[in-house]
Amino acid sequence: MSVEALQQAGFDVIGSDITQGVDFLGQAPETGVNAIITNPPYALARKFIERALCFDDTRIVAMLLRTDFDHAASRRHLFVDCAMFAKKVVLTKRIRWFEDSNGSPAFNHCWMIWDRQHRGPPTLAYASHD
């Protein structure tokens, strides 16, 4: 769902993109942000997650990532050792980023979700997207 679609649905949304000169990793912390939802660049995904989890008043952090992103020992602190890690929602269809792209998409993706109010072990869910 795009920023525009969320705004039309009545949500107060702030959209940012490095191509528009807004650097999430370098900008001053926002206050009063309830959720951070993004598809971070793969090479910077760990830094995006760590940065998003630093906003004390942000309840939900949701990142669209490759399904095996949580497999690395170097990211254990974001998953196994993080009480906020609440859910992994695996997409059952691969994302086709461009309508006219040739061949099948190469990677499986999921939503990784952290929630400050989460208690207990994380859950696993499956969702299709169209």
Stockholm file with secondary structure:
# STOCKHOLM 1.0

chainA/1-130         MSVEALQQAGFDVIGSDITQGVDFLGQAPETGVNAIITNPPYALARKFIERALCFDDTRIVAMLLRTDFDHAASRRHLFVDCAMFAKKVVLTKRIRWFEDSNGSPAFNHCWMIWDRQHRGPPTLAYASHD
#=GR chainA/1-130 SS CCHHHHHHTTCCCCCCCGGGTCCTTTSCCCSSCCEEEECCCGGGHHHHHHHHHTCTTCCEEEEEEETTGGGCGGGGGGTTTCTTEEEEEEESSCCCSSTTCCSCCCCCEEEEEEETTCCSSCEEEEECCC
#=GC SS_cons         CCHHHHHHTTCCCCCCCGGGTCCTTTSCCCSSCCEEEECCCGGGHHHHHHHHHTCTTCCEEEEEEETTGGGCGGGGGGTTTCTTEEEEEEESSCCCSSTTCCSCCCCCEEEEEEETTCCSSCEEEEECCC
//
